[in-house]
Amino acid sequence: MKRLRRYFIAGLVVAMPVVATLWLITFLFTKLPLPPEEVISRILSGSMPIWVSTLIYRTFVIISFFVIITLLGAFTTRTLGAKITAFFQKLLERIPLFNRIYKVLHQITSALFGPGKNVFNKVGIIEYPRKGIYTLVFITNKTEERFGNYINTFFANSESEKKDKFLNVFLPTTPNPTSGFFLILPADSVKILDISVEEALKLIISGGAVRLDESTLEM
């Protein structure tokens, strides 16, 4: 099961940028095509109810999607498949217009789904939106040195205000943690907490109603 999951994720990383890029270019420069689901429904509606044909079609599409992506992942993880995939990726990156969109989408999907990748590394707490108020953030990465230099050059009025290290953090919103704000903060302003990302998500989604120590609230 773990091997199938690894194959599927590997296939998703390869296929998603290509599919998304083609879809976006088609959407921008041509009118949207007639959904194939509607075509299938018209063909089958004469012999069975439309809702039955729609259910059959959607089930077939979902199963086919997982099968194709998993097979693609299995192929790309092999030595020969990896070489062929790398060749076509380099070829796609040379196509004008297509390459700009593809590179961005490929980097995003690799960061989100790539093997050994974890978008949220650790959980931290910062003072936000003002001093005396605290909120949870997810540390996504160390800030690149050049951005730290820009911050020190543009915003530090003295040598004592300059910071050596900065962190990229994601500040999620409640109750939907998939939206939020990207912040660059001095490393010493972020306090790392000894809790997992899953535990932090429980707190954020519930608005703090869930207690990690399972104790009851006493007012």
Secondary structure, 3 states (H helix, E strand, C coil): CHHHHHHHHHHHHHHHHHHHHHHHHHHHHCCCCCCHHHHHHHHHCCCCCHHHHHHHHHHHHHHHHHHHHHHHHHHHCCHHHHHHHHHHHHHHCCCCCHHHHHHHHHHHHHHHHCCCCCCCCEEEEEECCCCCCEEEEEEEEECCHHHHHHHHHHHCCCHHHCCCCEEEEEEECCCCCCCEEEEEEEHHHCEECCCCHHHHHHHHHHCCCCCCCCCCCCC
